[in-house]
């Protein structure tokens, strides 16, 4: 991994890690290698999605426990601001993405970071976000800003 490479973890990468799905070892490696150097980020919206998905699927206790565990990982939360919100809105207006995925994509683009995800919804953005060097095995994908 290049010294200055940055990463944004999508909700699907967080769930992959928590549930030990295919690709979890790749997310662990990114967190281990880049996290302590301040090069791993997560959008505020991914934390919200992570919590509500766990609550829907596993109950409130599991959601609270999972959230506390995720918050201990070496990653920086990117909070909302006006400029990022407008950029996410522009992405949402021009791509068939959920609102949450537009926020995540805008975060990755703002940082010039590789987007780590398992979400097929990002496929329409491949002209904006392109595949980085293939280090991650499918179905986990790594996308990088052009």
N, C-alpha and C positions, 0 to 999 in steps of 0.2 A: 504494500500500500504506500503510495507516495507520501512524503512527509507532511505536506500541507493539505491533503485531501480531507474534505469535510463531508459529513453524513447527516441526513435527516431520516429518522425512523418514522415510517408511517404506522398507523394503528395496526395494520396487518402484521408488521414486523414485531410489534410489541406482543400481540396475541400469539404469534408464532413462537416467540421466546417463552412466554408463560406456559403455553400448552405443549412445549417441546415438540413442535411440528417439524416437518422437513424444512431445513434452512435455519433452525434454531442455533446450530453450532456456528453458522456464519454471522448471525446477529451477535452472539457471544464474542466472537473473535473481533468484530468491529468495536464492540464496547470495551473489550480488554485492551486492544491496541490503540484505539483512537480516543476513547472516552476520557482516560486520565489526562490527556493532552488538550482537553477542551474542544475536541473536533466532532463530537456527536451531539445532535440537536433533535428536539421533538417539538412539534407544534402544540400549543395549548389545546387545540381542538382534538388532537389525537389522545390526549389524556382523558378528555371528556368522553370520547367514543369508547376508549378502553374500559372506562368505568361502567358506562351504561350497557355495553355488550356483556360484560361479566355479570352485571346485576340481572339482566334479562335471562342469561343462560345458566347462571350458577347461584344466583341469589345475592342479597345485599351484603352479607358477611364476606363472601368470596370477593365481591367487588371492592369492598373496603380493604381487605387484606392484600389483594392484587395491586391496588392503587398504591398502598404504602410500600410494597416491594418494588414497584416500578420507579417510584420517586427516589429510591436509594441507588438507582443505576447512575453511572457516570455520564450524564447527558444534561444539556442545558435546555430549559424550556423557553421557547420563543413565544412571547405573549403578543396579543393583538395590539395593533396601533392603526392609525388612520391610513397611512400609506400602504401598509400590508393589506388592510381590508379592501382598499380600492384596487390593488393589484389582484387580490383573490377574486374580486367581483369581475374584473376584466377577463380573468381566466374562465370563470364560471359562464360568462356571457358568450364566450367563443369556443368552449369545449363541453362535451357532454360528460360532466363530472358532477358528483354530489357537492354540496356546499363545503362539507368537511374536506373532501379531497382537493377542492380548489384552494382552501387555506393551506393545506400541506404542500401542494405544488408551488404556491406562491412563496412559502417559507424556503423551500429548497432552491428556488430560483433566486430569491433575494440573497441567500448565502453563497450561491454558486456551488451548492452541495450535491452530492450523489443522493438520490432518493432510494431508500431501501424499503421494498414493499413486496406484497404477494397479490396485489389488487389489480384485476384485469381492467378496472375502470380507468387506469392511467394509460392504457393503450392509445387512446386518441391523442395523447400528448407527446407521442414519440417524435413528432416534428419539432417540438419545443424542448423536450427532455430526451436525450439519446442514451443508448446503452453505453455504460462505462466498460472498461476492461472486465471481462467475465471472470470474476472471482467467486461469485455466488452461484450455487447450483439451483436450477429451477426446482420448485416453482417460485422461490424467492428471487426477486429481480432487483437490479441496481440500475437506476437511471441517473444520468448526469446532465446538468444544464449545458447547452451548446456553447 
